[in-house]
Amino acid sequence: MRRILSGGRAPIALAVVLAVLAGGSAYALASGRTRTITVCVKHRDGVLFQSRRCPGSDRRLTWNTAGPEGATGQSGGLEASAIPAYATAGNAQTTPKTIATVGPITLSETCNPDPNTTGDLDESLYAKSSGASWMVEGFADSDTGAGQLSLNGSSTAVGLGQQEYSTSGDATDYDLYFTVGAVVYHVTLDLSGQVSSDGSQVVSCDGVGTWYPAS
């Protein structure tokens, strides 16, 4: 008989024995199929010991080397993807220019001098998806709360917002949530623009942002 732990330390028996027996020295360290460990418990003082067979007055103690699988934990944080800075200057951007691809969503914009108001620049943001139906909720300007929207779209480009910029330059913040099936994409965009003093040229139309799956 080989004693493993004296009675005075019985409360920590399992922790100690688990470490000792992991090396395979216990008499009944089972095969890889059963994955159990068995020892004898002395009836007088609770000492755990190794033996080929437990005496009749003592009892066997068996436990699994691995417990049941626990519940799935929460997902870790999702890293945001950057929307690279872009710029359009000089002539008007009458055809929507792609500025970002967010999952299945394509974001584009136009920048045109306002034909009705000299010194103003019209900037419009559009979104479309490659055939999938989707919904977007958010703000055209998160600073002021203006332009709150909630709309559905598909492969046809849908306008998300239109802003007017002046000769001194202005900016607009977009904070948008796109829902495509069971996935939600969170998009933040900081757009800015400026028109020439005579209103005939786009001085700048640029922006930067980030996006990541929110679910």
N, C-alpha and C positions, 0 to 999 in steps of 0.2 A: 504494500500500500504506500502511496506517495501523498503526503499531506500538501494541500495547496494553500490553505488559509486557516489561521487559528480562529477560535471562536470570538476573540475580542475584536476582530475586524470583520465579522460577518456582514455588517450592513453594507460594506463596499465589495462584497464577494463577487458579484456579477461583473463589475467593471474590471477588477483585477484578473479574474479567471478568463474573461474574454480576451484579454491581452496575452495571457500565458498560453492559452489553448490555441490561439490563432496560428501558432507555429506547428500544430499538428501532433502534440505530444499526449493529448488526452486519450483515454482508452477507447472512447467511442466517438472520436471526431469523424463524422460521417463522410461519405463520398460526395462528389460534386452533384450527384443527383438529389440527395436529401437535404444537404446543406444545414445540418444540425450539429450541436455540440451537447454531449451528455457527460455528467459527472455524478458522483455520489455525495449525499449530504448526511453527515454523521448525526444520528438522532439526539445525542446528548448535548452537543454544543454548536451544531450547525456548521461545523467545519466541512469544507468542500475538499474532496480528495479523489485521486485517480485510482482506479482499480479495474481489473478485468471483469469483476462481477461485484455488484453492491450487496453487502450483507443483508440478511432478512430484516434486521432492525433499522437499517438505514433506507433512505429513499433515493431514487434517481431523480435528477434534475436535467431537463433537456430544453434547449432554446435554439432558435434559428440564428444562423450566422448573419442573416439579413432580414430586416423586418419588411412588412408590406410596403408597397410603393405609396408615397404620400401624394397629396393633392397637387395639381399643377399650380405653380406659383405665378405671380403676375409677370407680365412681359416687361422687359427692360425699356428704358427710354429709347425713342426713335430719333436717329440723327437727322437733322434737317439737311436738305439739299439746297445749295445756293442757286439762285437765278442770276447768271452773270450780268454785270453792268452792260448796257447797250446804249447806243446813241443814234439819233437821226438828225442830221443838220443839212441846211441848204434848201433844196427843193422840198415841196410838200410830199408827205408820205400818204398818198391817196389810197394805195393798195395796202390792206392790212399786212403788217410785218410781224412775223413770228418772233416773240420775245422769250417764250419759255414753253417747255413741255412738262406737264405735271401729271405723271402716270398716263392715263389715256386722254387727258385734256390738253389741248393746244391753246395757248394764250397769244393773242396778237393785238396790235394797236395801229391806229392811223393818227397822223399829226398834220393838220391842215390850217393855213391861215383862214380865219373866219371871213367868208366872203361878204358878210353883212356888217361886221364891225371892225373897222381898221384898228390894228394894234392888238387884236385878240387871236389866240391860237386855240383851235379845237382839237382836243385829244380824246379818242374813243378807244375803249378796251373791249375786246371780244373774246369769246371762248367757244370752242367746239370740241367734239369728241369723235373718235373714229368709229362711228356707228352705234356706240353705246348710249343709252339714255342716261341722263344725269340731272342733278338738281344743284343749284348753288344758292347759298345764303350768305349774307355779309353786308358790308358797308362800302359805298363808293368813296367815302372819306371818313375814316375812323376817328379823326380829330374832332370833327364837328358832329358826327353821327348822321350827316346828310346822306341821302341816296341809299337808304336801306333797301335791300332787294331780296326777293325770293322768287326764283323762276326755274323752269325746266327747259332742257335743251337736248339736242342730239347731235347728229353730224352737221347740222346747219349752224353756222356761226351766230351766236347770240350776243347782243350788246350788253355789257355789264355796267357801263357808265360812260358819261361824257362830261368832260371838264373844259373850262376855258382858262387859258393862261394868257398873261399880259406881257408887255415889253419889259417889265421889271423881273419877270420870272416867278412862277408859282409851282406848288407841289401838291400832290394828292396821295393819300395813303389808302390802299385797298386792303381789307382784311376779310378774306373769303373762305368759305367752306364748300367744297365740291363733294357731293355724294354720288358715287358710282357703284351701284349694287350695294354690297355690304361695307364698302371701303369709303372712308371720309378723308379727303385731302385738305389740309389747311394751307392757305397761301397768303403770304403778306407781300405787298408790292408798294414801293415808294417811287412814284413817278413825278417827274418835273418837266417843265417846258418853258420856252421863251420865244417870242416872235420879234422880228426886227421892228424898228421904230416906224417904218412906213407900212408895216403889216404885210409885206409881200414875201418874206422869207422866214423859214423856220430856223431860228438861231440854235435851238437845242430842243430835243425831246428824248429824254433818257430816263433810266430808272434801274433799280436793283431790288432784289427780294429773296425770299426763301420759301420752301414748301416742304411738307413731310406728311406721311400718312398719319392721320389722327386716330385711326382705329383699324 
